[in-house]
Amino acid sequence: MRKMPDLDRFDRRLLALVREDNLQPARILADKVGLSLSAVLRRLRRLREEKVIVADIAVVDPALTGSALTMHVLVQMQQAGPQTMDNFAREIVHHPEITGAWDVTGDDDFLLKVQVGTMEDYDRFTRRALGEDKGVHSFTTMIAIRNIIENDIARRPLREG
């Protein structure tokens, strides 16, 4: 487990604010946390350099990327050996429909988050990515009906020290 860097109350407040909206101007952040503009900029630069802040990204509506349907797919491999598992893991990164993938415990070997525009797209994806030639024994698809919470990592509080 990665050691948590030393974060004071100003760092923690800054992180809370940029986790909610990282487009807030530094001068607004400075007012909210009670620091000078230069102190806020210095702290944000340090938090990025120390990889506390690992990315500044825009989350785009999936419908605009042709990904209106979200499926969670449980995959069972024919053999659960390290070579089969590693080969499958290397292969799935080449499929842009897969927007999340995890090696999991239990009866299944992988959990995939797959986003496509239509069921026909999903059918093409499964034939291409989840066939026996990929070492897949079986898979179970769960279609998301509606989003309750979607990738809201800001919900999780920072660990203490």
C-alpha positions in Angstrom: 0.0 0.0 0.0 1.3 3.4 -0.9 2.3 5.6 2.0 0.0 8.6 2.4 2.0 11.9 2.1 1.8 14.4 4.9 -1.3 16.5 4.2 -2.3 19.4 6.5 -5.8 20.8 6.8 -5.2 23.2 3.9 -4.1 20.4 1.6 -7.1 18.3 2.6 -9.5 21.2 2.0 -7.9 22.0 -1.3 -8.2 18.3 -2.3 -11.9 18.3 -1.3 -12.6 21.3 -3.4 -10.7 20.2 -6.6 -12.3 16.7 -6.3 -15.7 18.4 -6.6 -14.6 20.8 -9.4 -11.0 21.1 -10.6 -11.9 24.1 -12.8 -12.3 26.5 -9.9 -9.8 29.3 -10.3 -6.9 29.3 -7.8 -8.0 32.7 -6.5 -11.4 31.3 -5.6 -9.8 28.2 -4.0 -7.5 30.6 -2.0 -10.5 32.5 -0.6 -12.2 29.2 0.3 -9.2 27.7 2.2 -7.8 30.9 3.6 -4.5 30.9 1.9 -2.8 33.3 -0.6 -3.0 32.6 -4.3 0.7 31.8 -4.5 0.4 29.3 -1.6 -2.6 27.5 -3.3 -0.7 27.3 -6.6 2.4 26.0 -4.8 0.4 23.4 -2.9 -1.5 22.2 -6.0 1.8 21.9 -8.0 3.3 19.8 -5.1 0.2 17.6 -4.9 0.5 16.9 -8.6 4.2 16.3 -8.4 3.8 13.9 -5.5 1.0 12.1 -7.4 -1.6 12.8 -4.8 -3.5 14.4 -7.7 -3.0 11.9 -10.5 -5.1 13.4 -13.3 -7.1 16.4 -14.3 -9.7 15.1 -16.8 -13.1 15.9 -18.3 -15.8 13.3 -17.9 -17.9 13.3 -21.1 -21.5 12.1 -21.3 -21.2 8.5 -22.5 -24.1 9.1 -25.0 -21.8 11.5 -26.9 -19.2 8.8 -27.3 -21.7 6.3 -28.7 -21.8 4.5 -25.3 -25.4 4.8 -24.3 -25.6 1.2 -22.9 -23.5 0.1 -20.0 -22.9 -3.6 -19.3 -21.1 -5.2 -16.4 -19.7 -8.5 -17.6 -18.5 -11.4 -15.4 -16.0 -13.5 -17.3 -14.9 -17.1 -16.4 -11.8 -18.3 -18.1 -11.3 -21.9 -19.3 -8.2 -22.2 -17.2 -7.4 -19.8 -14.3 -3.6 -20.1 -14.6 -1.4 -17.1 -14.6 -0.5 -17.3 -18.3 -4.2 -17.5 -19.4 -5.1 -14.7 -17.0 -2.2 -12.4 -18.1 -2.9 -13.1 -21.8 -6.5 -12.1 -21.4 -5.6 -9.0 -19.4 -3.2 -7.9 -22.1 -5.8 -8.5 -24.8 -8.7 -6.6 -23.3 -6.9 -3.3 -23.2 -7.2 -3.2 -27.0 -11.0 -3.0 -26.9 -12.2 0.6 -26.5 -15.7 -0.7 -25.5 -14.1 -1.8 -22.2 -14.0 1.2 -19.9 -13.1 -0.6 -16.7 -11.7 -4.1 -16.0 -10.8 -5.9 -12.8 -9.3 -9.3 -12.0 -11.6 -10.5 -9.2 -12.1 -13.3 -6.7 -14.9 -15.8 -6.5 -16.3 -18.0 -9.3 -15.6 -15.5 -11.9 -12.1 -14.3 -13.0 -12.7 -10.9 -14.5 -15.3 -8.1 -14.2 -15.6 -5.8 -17.2 -17.4 -2.5 -17.6 -18.4 -2.4 -21.2 -20.0 0.6 -22.9 -21.6 0.4 -26.4 -24.2 2.3 -28.4 -26.5 -0.6 -29.3 -27.1 -4.3 -28.6 -25.7 -5.1 -32.0 -22.5 -3.3 -31.0 -22.4 -5.5 -27.9 -22.9 -8.6 -29.9 -20.0 -7.7 -32.2 -17.9 -6.9 -29.2 -18.6 -10.3 -27.4 -17.8 -12.2 -30.6 -14.5 -10.3 -31.0 -13.4 -10.1 -27.4 -15.0 -12.9 -25.4 -14.7 -16.0 -27.6 -13.2 -19.4 -26.8 -10.1 -18.4 -28.8 -9.5 -15.8 -26.1 -9.6 -18.5 -23.4 -13.1 -17.5 -22.2 -15.2 -20.4 -20.8 -18.3 -18.3 -20.2 -19.6 -14.8 -19.4 -22.6 -13.3 -17.7 -23.9 -9.9 -18.8 -25.7 -7.5 -16.5 -27.2 -4.5 -18.3 -27.3 -1.2 -16.3 -30.8 0.2 -16.3 -30.0 3.5 -14.7 -27.1 5.1 -13.0 -27.5 5.6 -9.2 -23.8 6.6 -8.6 -21.4 6.8 -11.5 -17.7 6.8 -10.8 -18.0 9.4 -8.0 -14.6 8.9 -6.4 -15.0 12.2 -4.6 -17.5 10.4 -2.3 -14.7 8.6 -0.5 -13.0 10.7 2.2 -9.2 10.9 2.3 -7.5 8.5 4.7 -5.9 10.0 7.8 -2.1 10.0 7.9 
